[in-house]
Amino acid sequence: MALDSSLSLSRFATALLLILVLSVACRGVEDQLQNGGETDEAEADAGEGGDERADTSSEQEFPSDSETVDRRGDGDVLEESEVPPEQPRQPPLWELTGVALWRNDATAAYTIFHDDTCNDSVDHQFTQADPALAERGLVASFGAIAEDCEERGLWNSLEELRQHGHEIANHSYSHLNLTLSSTDLNQEIEQAHREFEENLADFSPSFFIFPFDAFNDSLVERLRGLGYLGARAGTRGTNTSNFSDGLRIKFDVYGPGYSIYVGAPATPCVSVNSGDDWDETTEACRSYILNQYVDDVISVGGYGLREFHSLDGEGWEPLPLNEYEEHLDYVAQK
């Protein structure tokens, strides 16, 4: 398999931690079993030393092999025939043969992220994206706006996405630019966080999506202090496999006028300018930026995050449903 196409950062971090715990446990079991012989020898040495001390200090008598011995300490004599035989040493319970960086030992990993979930411009995420993903056995991540989920009563719909295996990310309380001094950060980050915890079963968000992809160092550290594992707060591009900070994940944006491939020479997007609307581009260009990003991630054995918003002619930079499904087919066959 070349691509793990259902990775969320929180799952990656949890899986890596589990692998480390298991490896430590394996080593502990092996050490204990290997040290058993050393313990026996140490006890034997101590016994010999004890015999010497006994010879010099007293004339203590020890039962011979032919004598019966009270070995239970209860006054009853245990016959030699009742002594249980020594059990053979058992092999290790686990054998650690290696650590897979990506699930199923894939070459690389890729996450599809749908922004603005619960906003009325992207209801097709529930009715079109979710079924299309399920049909291909894929899962994605959805960045939900807490206020919209509350006002429109969509918590059950969000919970259904979770039950289908998708990740829910905190996309703020009301989708304001968090870098502006007028923004109430406690409401946009912490209150939104509480809303997700209170309305989704046994859930606490661990990934944050900055509205408008607007962030600064102070905001990133605020998330770190709250215990978030990841955030889309990096530059545009792909992540190498050894990326060091999950809160600064690199990514690429759809549509074509906002992608890293805008105006790329010798490609179907060569004539696209920064900020061009999706309907000013060709289907060939739109397909190129979606699939080329996947190929580039695989080529470096790294991790890629694709930012989507809308489908089928609604909302910001909508991707036609048939083109979305073609991209999912491309991802699934990787």
ZADREN-696935 format. One record per residue (C-alpha): residue number from 1; residue in three letters; x, y, z. Coordinates in steps of 0.05 Angstrom, whole numbers, m for minus. Example, Ala and Ser with C-alpha at 12.3 -4.5 7.8 and 13.67 -1.06 7.14 Angstrom:
# residues 2
<r num="1" residuo="ALA" x="246" y="m90" z="156"/>
<r num="2" residuo="SER" x="273" y="m21" z="143"/>
END
This chain:
# residues 334
<r num="1" residuo="MET" x="0" y="0" z="0"/>
<r num="2" residuo="ALA" x="27" y="68" z="m20"/>
<r num="3" residuo="LEU" x="m21" y="113" z="18"/>
<r num="4" residuo="ASP" x="m57" y="114" z="85"/>
<r num="5" residuo="SER" x="m115" y="157" z="62"/>
<r num="6" residuo="SER" x="m152" y="160" z="128"/>
<r num="7" residuo="LEU" x="m101" y="189" z="176"/>
<r num="8" residuo="SER" x="m119" y="241" z="227"/>
<r num="9" residuo="LEU" x="m63" y="272" z="268"/>
<r num="10" residuo="SER" x="m94" y="252" z="334"/>
<r num="11" residuo="ARG" x="m99" y="180" z="311"/>
<r num="12" residuo="PHE" x="m27" y="182" z="288"/>
<r num="13" residuo="ALA" x="m3" y="209" z="355"/>
<r num="14" residuo="THR" x="m44" y="157" z="393"/>
<r num="15" residuo="ALA" x="m19" y="100" z="350"/>
<r num="16" residuo="LEU" x="54" y="122" z="358"/>
<r num="17" residuo="LEU" x="45" y="125" z="433"/>
<r num="18" residuo="LEU" x="13" y="56" z="434"/>
<r num="19" residuo="ILE" x="71" y="28" z="394"/>
<r num="20" residuo="LEU" x="121" y="57" z="443"/>
<r num="21" residuo="VAL" x="83" y="30" z="503"/>
<r num="22" residuo="LEU" x="80" y="m40" z="472"/>
<r num="23" residuo="SER" x="154" y="m39" z="455"/>
<r num="24" residuo="VAL" x="171" y="m21" z="527"/>
<r num="25" residuo="ALA" x="125" y="m76" z="552"/>
<r num="26" residuo="CYS" x="156" y="m127" z="506"/>
<r num="27" residuo="ARG" x="226" y="m110" z="530"/>
<r num="28" residuo="GLY" x="202" y="m113" z="602"/>
<r num="29" residuo="VAL" x="173" y="m183" z="593"/>
<r num="30" residuo="GLU" x="236" y="m207" z="558"/>
<r num="31" residuo="ASP" x="282" y="m178" z="611"/>
<r num="32" residuo="GLN" x="241" y="m210" z="666"/>
<r num="33" residuo="LEU" x="244" y="m278" z="633"/>
<r num="34" residuo="GLN" x="318" y="m273" z="617"/>
<r num="35" residuo="ASN" x="335" y="m249" z="687"/>
<r num="36" residuo="GLY" x="299" y="m309" z="716"/>
<r num="37" residuo="GLY" x="360" y="m352" z="706"/>
<r num="38" residuo="GLU" x="405" y="m300" z="735"/>
<r num="39" residuo="THR" x="360" y="m296" z="796"/>
<r num="40" residuo="ASP" x="362" y="m371" z="805"/>
<r num="41" residuo="GLU" x="438" y="m369" z="801"/>
<r num="42" residuo="ALA" x="441" y="m311" z="850"/>
<r num="43" residuo="GLU" x="397" y="m349" z="898"/>
<r num="44" residuo="ALA" x="441" y="m410" z="891"/>
<r num="45" residuo="ASP" x="503" y="m369" z="906"/>
<r num="46" residuo="ALA" x="469" y="m339" z="966"/>
<r num="47" residuo="GLY" x="451" y="m408" z="990"/>
<r num="48" residuo="GLU" x="523" y="m432" z="985"/>
<r num="49" residuo="GLY" x="546" y="m371" z="1023"/>
<r num="50" residuo="GLY" x="493" y="m386" z="1076"/>
<r num="51" residuo="ASP" x="518" y="m457" z="1083"/>
<r num="52" residuo="GLU" x="588" y="m433" z="1096"/>
<r num="53" residuo="ARG" x="564" y="m384" z="1148"/>
<r num="54" residuo="ALA" x="523" y="m439" z="1180"/>
<r num="55" residuo="ASP" x="583" y="m485" z="1183"/>
<r num="56" residuo="THR" x="624" y="m433" z="1220"/>
<r num="57" residuo="SER" x="570" y="m408" z="1267"/>
<r num="58" residuo="SER" x="529" y="m468" z="1287"/>
<r num="59" residuo="GLU" x="514" y="m540" z="1274"/>
<r num="60" residuo="GLN" x="445" y="m528" z="1242"/>
<r num="61" residuo="GLU" x="418" y="m591" z="1210"/>
<r num="62" residuo="PHE" x="382" y="m592" z="1143"/>
<r num="63" residuo="PRO" x="335" y="m647" z="1120"/>
<r num="64" residuo="SER" x="364" y="m696" z="1071"/>
<r num="65" residuo="ASP" x="333" y="m710" z="1003"/>
<r num="66" residuo="SER" x="303" y="m774" z="1030"/>
<r num="67" residuo="GLU" x="268" y="m739" z="1087"/>
<r num="68" residuo="THR" x="197" y="m711" z="1084"/>
<r num="69" residuo="VAL" x="192" y="m636" z="1093"/>
<r num="70" residuo="ASP" x="139" y="m588" z="1117"/>
<r num="71" residuo="ARG" x="140" y="m544" z="1054"/>
<r num="72" residuo="ARG" x="73" y="m512" z="1063"/>
<r num="73" residuo="GLY" x="87" y="m484" z="1132"/>
<r num="74" residuo="ASP" x="21" y="m511" z="1159"/>
<r num="75" residuo="GLY" x="48" y="m569" z="1199"/>
<r num="76" residuo="ASP" x="30" y="m621" z="1147"/>
<r num="77" residuo="VAL" x="86" y="m661" z="1117"/>
<r num="78" residuo="LEU" x="93" y="m658" z="1041"/>
<r num="79" residuo="GLU" x="117" y="m722" z="1010"/>
<r num="80" residuo="GLU" x="172" y="m719" z="958"/>
<r num="81" residuo="SER" x="123" y="m747" z="905"/>
<r num="82" residuo="GLU" x="78" y="m686" z="917"/>
<r num="83" residuo="VAL" x="131" y="m634" z="900"/>
<r num="84" residuo="PRO" x="110" y="m602" z="834"/>
<r num="85" residuo="PRO" x="161" y="m608" z="778"/>
<r num="86" residuo="GLU" x="198" y="m546" z="756"/>
<r num="87" residuo="GLN" x="161" y="m511" z="700"/>
<r num="88" residuo="PRO" x="198" y="m499" z="634"/>
<r num="89" residuo="ARG" x="215" y="m427" z="620"/>
<r num="90" residuo="GLN" x="164" y="m395" z="573"/>
<r num="91" residuo="PRO" x="184" y="m356" z="511"/>
<r num="92" residuo="PRO" x="169" y="m281" z="507"/>
<r num="93" residuo="LEU" x="96" y="m264" z="499"/>
<r num="94" residuo="TRP" x="110" y="m214" z="443"/>
<r num="95" residuo="GLU" x="164" y="m204" z="393"/>
<r num="96" residuo="LEU" x="176" y="m133" z="367"/>
<r num="97" residuo="THR" x="198" y="m139" z="295"/>
<r num="98" residuo="GLY" x="193" y="m65" z="276"/>
<r num="99" residuo="VAL" x="153" y="m1" z="279"/>
<r num="100" residuo="ALA" x="109" y="21" z="220"/>
<r num="101" residuo="LEU" x="109" y="96" z="212"/>
<r num="102" residuo="TRP" x="42" y="97" z="174"/>
<r num="103" residuo="ARG" x="m16" y="50" z="184"/>
<r num="104" residuo="ASN" x="m12" y="m17" z="147"/>
<r num="105" residuo="ASP" x="61" y="1" z="132"/>
<r num="106" residuo="ALA" x="39" y="50" z="78"/>
<r num="107" residuo="THR" x="90" y="94" z="43"/>
<r num="108" residuo="ALA" x="55" y="159" z="61"/>
<r num="109" residuo="ALA" x="m8" y="188" z="91"/>
<r num="110" residuo="TYR" x="m62" y="236" z="68"/>
<r num="111" residuo="THR" x="m121" y="271" z="102"/>
<r num="112" residuo="ILE" x="m180" y="304" z="68"/>
<r num="113" residuo="PHE" x="m205" y="362" z="111"/>
<r num="114" residuo="HIS" x="m274" y="393" z="100"/>
<r num="115" residuo="ASP" x="m280" y="462" z="132"/>
<r num="116" residuo="ASP" x="m341" y="501" z="157"/>
<r num="117" residuo="THR" x="m382" y="440" z="177"/>
<r num="118" residuo="CYS" x="m451" y="459" z="203"/>
<r num="119" residuo="ASN" x="m453" y="523" z="162"/>
<r num="120" residuo="ASP" x="m513" y="524" z="116"/>
<r num="121" residuo="SER" x="m468" y="532" z="55"/>
<r num="122" residuo="VAL" x="m437" y="463" z="64"/>
<r num="123" residuo="ASP" x="m496" y="417" z="82"/>
<r num="124" residuo="HIS" x="m475" y="373" z="24"/>
<r num="125" residuo="GLN" x="m418" y="350" z="70"/>
<r num="126" residuo="PHE" x="m471" y="308" z="105"/>
<r num="127" residuo="THR" x="m511" y="288" z="44"/>
<r num="128" residuo="GLN" x="m457" y="279" z="m9"/>
<r num="129" residuo="ALA" x="m386" y="277" z="19"/>
<r num="130" residuo="ASP" x="m401" y="228" z="76"/>
<r num="131" residuo="PRO" x="m436" y="177" z="30"/>
<r num="132" residuo="ALA" x="m382" y="183" z="m24"/>
<r num="133" residuo="LEU" x="m328" y="170" z="27"/>
<r num="134" residuo="ALA" x="m364" y="111" z="58"/>
<r num="135" residuo="GLU" x="m376" y="80" z="m10"/>
<r num="136" residuo="ARG" x="m300" y="76" z="m19"/>
<r num="137" residuo="GLY" x="m283" y="57" z="52"/>
<r num="138" residuo="LEU" x="m250" y="124" z="66"/>
<r num="139" residuo="VAL" x="m255" y="171" z="125"/>
<r num="140" residuo="ALA" x="m241" y="246" z="128"/>
<r num="141" residuo="SER" x="m237" y="303" z="178"/>
<r num="142" residuo="PHE" x="m290" y="357" z="187"/>
<r num="143" residuo="GLY" x="m276" y="425" z="217"/>
<r num="144" residuo="ALA" x="m341" y="445" z="252"/>
<r num="145" residuo="ILE" x="m364" y="515" z="272"/>
<r num="146" residuo="ALA" x="m393" y="507" z="342"/>
<r num="147" residuo="GLU" x="m443" y="564" z="339"/>
<r num="148" residuo="ASP" x="m473" y="539" z="274"/>
<r num="149" residuo="CYS" x="m478" y="468" z="301"/>
<r num="150" residuo="GLU" x="m515" y="495" z="362"/>
<r num="151" residuo="GLU" x="m562" y="544" z="327"/>
<r num="152" residuo="ARG" x="m580" y="495" z="272"/>
<r num="153" residuo="GLY" x="m587" y="435" z="317"/>
<r num="154" residuo="LEU" x="m537" y="393" z="280"/>
<r num="155" residuo="TRP" x="m502" y="358" z="337"/>
<r num="156" residuo="ASN" x="m535" y="292" z="319"/>
<r num="157" residuo="SER" x="m511" y="299" z="248"/>
<r num="158" residuo="LEU" x="m441" y="313" z="273"/>
<r num="159" residuo="GLU" x="m444" y="253" z="319"/>
<r num="160" residuo="GLU" x="m465" y="211" z="259"/>
<r num="161" residuo="LEU" x="m402" y="232" z="223"/>
<r num="162" residuo="ARG" x="m362" y="209" z="283"/>
<r num="163" residuo="GLN" x="m398" y="142" z="282"/>
<r num="164" residuo="HIS" x="m377" y="134" z="210"/>
<r num="165" residuo="GLY" x="m305" y="140" z="230"/>
<r num="166" residuo="HIS" x="m292" y="213" z="212"/>
<r num="167" residuo="GLU" x="m253" y="261" z="256"/>
<r num="168" residuo="ILE" x="m285" y="325" z="283"/>
<r num="169" residuo="ALA" x="m240" y="386" z="291"/>
<r num="170" residuo="ASN" x="m253" y="451" z="327"/>
<r num="171" residuo="HIS" x="m261" y="505" z="273"/>
<r num="172" residuo="SER" x="m276" y="559" z="326"/>
<r num="173" residuo="TYR" x="m341" y="584" z="356"/>
<r num="174" residuo="SER" x="m364" y="633" z="302"/>
<r num="175" residuo="HIS" x="m310" y="632" z="248"/>
<r num="176" residuo="LEU" x="m277" y="699" z="263"/>
<r num="177" residuo="ASN" x="m207" y="719" z="246"/>
<r num="178" residuo="LEU" x="m170" y="701" z="310"/>
<r num="179" residuo="THR" x="m111" y="747" z="296"/>
<r num="180" residuo="LEU" x="m154" y="810" z="304"/>
<r num="181" residuo="SER" x="m150" y="845" z="371"/>
<r num="182" residuo="SER" x="m226" y="852" z="372"/>
<r num="183" residuo="THR" x="m237" y="777" z="373"/>
<r num="184" residuo="ASP" x="m256" y="743" z="438"/>
<r num="185" residuo="LEU" x="m206" y="686" z="439"/>
<r num="186" residuo="ASN" x="m236" y="653" z="500"/>
<r num="187" residuo="GLN" x="m303" y="646" z="464"/>
<r num="188" residuo="GLU" x="m273" y="626" z="396"/>
<r num="189" residuo="ILE" x="m226" y="573" z="424"/>
<r num="190" residuo="GLU" x="m243" y="552" z="495"/>
<r num="191" residuo="GLN" x="m319" y="560" z="492"/>
<r num="192" residuo="ALA" x="m321" y="525" z="426"/>
<r num="193" residuo="HIS" x="m280" y="468" z="456"/>
<r num="194" residuo="ARG" x="m330" y="461" z="513"/>
<r num="195" residuo="GLU" x="m389" y="460" z="464"/>
<r num="196" residuo="PHE" x="m359" y="400" z="429"/>
<r num="197" residuo="GLU" x="m346" y="364" z="495"/>
<r num="198" residuo="GLU" x="m416" y="377" z="521"/>
<r num="199" residuo="ASN" x="m454" y="358" z="457"/>
<r num="200" residuo="LEU" x="m415" y="298" z="430"/>
<r num="201" residuo="ALA" x="m410" y="233" z="469"/>
<r num="202" residuo="ASP" x="m343" y="220" z="503"/>
<r num="203" residuo="PHE" x="m307" y="269" z="458"/>
<r num="204" residuo="SER" x="m256" y="324" z="465"/>
<r num="205" residuo="PRO" x="m228" y="358" z="403"/>
<r num="206" residuo="SER" x="m153" y="350" z="393"/>
<r num="207" residuo="PHE" x="m145" y="385" z="325"/>
<r num="208" residuo="PHE" x="m158" y="458" z="310"/>
<r num="209" residuo="ILE" x="m172" y="493" z="244"/>
<r num="210" residuo="PHE" x="m159" y="568" z="243"/>
<r num="211" residuo="PRO" x="m213" y="607" z="206"/>
<r num="212" residuo="PHE" x="m186" y="637" z="142"/>
<r num="213" residuo="ASP" x="m121" y="600" z="158"/>
<r num="214" residuo="ALA" x="m102" y="662" z="198"/>
<r num="215" residuo="PHE" x="m57" y="648" z="258"/>
<r num="216" residuo="ASN" x="5" y="672" z="296"/>
<r num="217" residuo="ASP" x="54" y="642" z="344"/>
<r num="218" residuo="SER" x="14" y="664" z="405"/>
<r num="219" residuo="LEU" x="m48" y="627" z="381"/>
<r num="220" residuo="VAL" x="m8" y="564" z="366"/>
<r num="221" residuo="GLU" x="21" y="564" z="436"/>
<r num="222" residuo="ARG" x="m48" y="576" z="466"/>
<r num="223" residuo="LEU" x="m72" y="512" z="433"/>
<r num="224" residuo="ARG" x="m10" y="475" z="458"/>
<r num="225" residuo="GLY" x="m26" y="497" z="528"/>
<r num="226" residuo="LEU" x="m97" y="469" z="521"/>
<r num="227" residuo="GLY" x="m69" y="401" z="501"/>
<r num="228" residuo="TYR" x="m85" y="402" z="427"/>
<r num="229" residuo="LEU" x="m46" y="351" z="386"/>
<r num="230" residuo="GLY" x="m51" y="385" z="319"/>
<r num="231" residuo="ALA" x="m70" y="447" z="280"/>
<r num="232" residuo="ARG" x="m68" y="470" z="208"/>
<r num="233" residuo="ALA" x="m18" y="524" z="223"/>
<r num="234" residuo="GLY" x="40" y="512" z="176"/>
<r num="235" residuo="THR" x="60" y="537" z="107"/>
<r num="236" residuo="ARG" x="31" y="509" z="43"/>
<r num="237" residuo="GLY" x="64" y="444" z="21"/>
<r num="238" residuo="THR" x="77" y="372" z="42"/>
<r num="239" residuo="ASN" x="103" y="346" z="108"/>
<r num="240" residuo="THR" x="163" y="300" z="113"/>
<r num="241" residuo="SER" x="153" y="237" z="155"/>
<r num="242" residuo="ASN" x="194" y="266" z="212"/>
<r num="243" residuo="PHE" x="155" y="331" z="220"/>
<r num="244" residuo="SER" x="168" y="355" z="291"/>
<r num="245" residuo="ASP" x="107" y="397" z="309"/>
<r num="246" residuo="GLY" x="36" y="372" z="299"/>
<r num="247" residuo="LEU" x="10" y="442" z="311"/>
<r num="248" residuo="ARG" x="44" y="468" z="249"/>
<r num="249" residuo="ILE" x="20" y="420" z="196"/>
<r num="250" residuo="LYS" x="33" y="440" z="124"/>
<r num="251" residuo="PHE" x="m26" y="434" z="75"/>
<r num="252" residuo="ASP" x="m53" y="452" z="7"/>
<r num="253" residuo="VAL" x="m118" y="490" z="m8"/>
<r num="254" residuo="TYR" x="m171" y="476" z="m60"/>
<r num="255" residuo="GLY" x="m189" y="513" z="m107"/>
<r num="256" residuo="PRO" x="m137" y="523" z="m159"/>
<r num="257" residuo="GLY" x="m127" y="597" z="m147"/>
<r num="258" residuo="TYR" x="m104" y="583" z="m76"/>
<r num="259" residuo="SER" x="m63" y="520" z="m87"/>
<r num="260" residuo="ILE" x="12" y="511" z="m86"/>
<r num="261" residuo="TYR" x="5" y="491" z="m159"/>
<r num="262" residuo="VAL" x="m25" y="557" z="m183"/>
<r num="263" residuo="GLY" x="10" y="578" z="m248"/>
<r num="264" residuo="ALA" x="55" y="517" z="m246"/>
<r num="265" residuo="PRO" x="95" y="514" z="m312"/>
<r num="266" residuo="ALA" x="81" y="458" z="m361"/>
<r num="267" residuo="THR" x="17" y="438" z="m325"/>
<r num="268" residuo="PRO" x="m57" y="447" z="m339"/>
<r num="269" residuo="CYS" x="m55" y="503" z="m286"/>
<r num="270" residuo="VAL" x="m2" y="545" z="m321"/>
<r num="271" residuo="SER" x="m52" y="601" z="m339"/>
<r num="272" residuo="VAL" x="m85" y="603" z="m270"/>
<r num="273" residuo="ASN" x="m71" y="665" z="m228"/>
<r num="274" residuo="SER" x="m71" y="671" z="m153"/>
<r num="275" residuo="GLY" x="m142" y="684" z="m128"/>
<r num="276" residuo="ASP" x="m177" y="659" z="m191"/>
<r num="277" residuo="ASP" x="m246" y="629" z="m177"/>
<r num="278" residuo="TRP" x="m255" y="555" z="m188"/>
<r num="279" residuo="ASP" x="m301" y="565" z="m248"/>
<r num="280" residuo="GLU" x="m247" y="605" z="m283"/>
<r num="281" residuo="THR" x="m204" y="542" z="m286"/>
<r num="282" residuo="THR" x="m209" y="478" z="m327"/>
<r num="283" residuo="GLU" x="m228" y="410" z="m301"/>
<r num="284" residuo="ALA" x="m159" y="386" z="m322"/>
<r num="285" residuo="CYS" x="m127" y="437" z="m276"/>
<r num="286" residuo="ARG" x="m173" y="421" z="m217"/>
<r num="287" residuo="SER" x="m158" y="347" z="m225"/>
<r num="288" residuo="TYR" x="m83" y="361" z="m230"/>
<r num="289" residuo="ILE" x="m77" y="400" z="m165"/>
<r num="290" residuo="LEU" x="m117" y="347" z="m126"/>
<r num="291" residuo="ASN" x="m80" y="285" z="m152"/>
<r num="292" residuo="GLN" x="m11" y="316" z="m159"/>
<r num="293" residuo="TYR" x="m10" y="333" z="m85"/>
<r num="294" residuo="VAL" x="m24" y="260" z="m68"/>
<r num="295" residuo="ASP" x="33" y="238" z="m114"/>
<r num="296" residuo="ASP" x="81" y="289" z="m84"/>
<r num="297" residuo="VAL" x="65" y="265" z="m14"/>
<r num="298" residuo="ILE" x="78" y="193" z="m34"/>
<r num="299" residuo="SER" x="144" y="212" z="m68"/>
<r num="300" residuo="VAL" x="172" y="240" z="m3"/>
<r num="301" residuo="GLY" x="141" y="186" z="41"/>
<r num="302" residuo="GLY" x="108" y="241" z="82"/>
<r num="303" residuo="TYR" x="40" y="268" z="103"/>
<r num="304" residuo="GLY" x="m7" y="313" z="65"/>
<r num="305" residuo="LEU" x="m70" y="351" z="86"/>
<r num="306" residuo="ARG" x="m119" y="374" z="33"/>
<r num="307" residuo="GLU" x="m165" y="433" z="52"/>
<r num="308" residuo="PHE" x="m235" y="430" z="21"/>
<r num="309" residuo="HIS" x="m297" y="471" z="34"/>
<r num="310" residuo="SER" x="m357" y="462" z="m11"/>
<r num="311" residuo="LEU" x="m384" y="413" z="m62"/>
<r num="312" residuo="ASP" x="m429" y="420" z="m122"/>
<r num="313" residuo="GLY" x="m434" y="494" z="m135"/>
<r num="314" residuo="GLU" x="m447" y="521" z="m65"/>
<r num="315" residuo="GLY" x="m404" y="558" z="m14"/>
<r num="316" residuo="TRP" x="m331" y="578" z="m21"/>
<r num="317" residuo="GLU" x="m291" y="547" z="m79"/>
<r num="318" residuo="PRO" x="m339" y="489" z="m91"/>
<r num="319" residuo="LEU" x="m314" y="425" z="m124"/>
<r num="320" residuo="PRO" x="m364" y="391" z="m171"/>
<r num="321" residuo="LEU" x="m387" y="326" z="m140"/>
<r num="322" residuo="ASN" x="m365" y="283" z="m199"/>
<r num="323" residuo="GLU" x="m295" y="312" z="m193"/>
<r num="324" residuo="TYR" x="m294" y="300" z="m118"/>
<r num="325" residuo="GLU" x="m314" y="227" z="m129"/>
<r num="326" residuo="GLU" x="m260" y="219" z="m183"/>
<r num="327" residuo="HIS" x="m209" y="245" z="m133"/>
<r num="328" residuo="LEU" x="m233" y="196" z="m80"/>
<r num="329" residuo="ASP" x="m226" y="140" z="m130"/>
<r num="330" residuo="TYR" x="m155" y="162" z="m145"/>
<r num="331" residuo="VAL" x="m139" y="163" z="m70"/>
<r num="332" residuo="ALA" x="m172" y="96" z="m57"/>
<r num="333" residuo="GLN" x="m131" y="60" z="m110"/>
<r num="334" residuo="LYS" x="m66" y="86" z="m81"/>
END
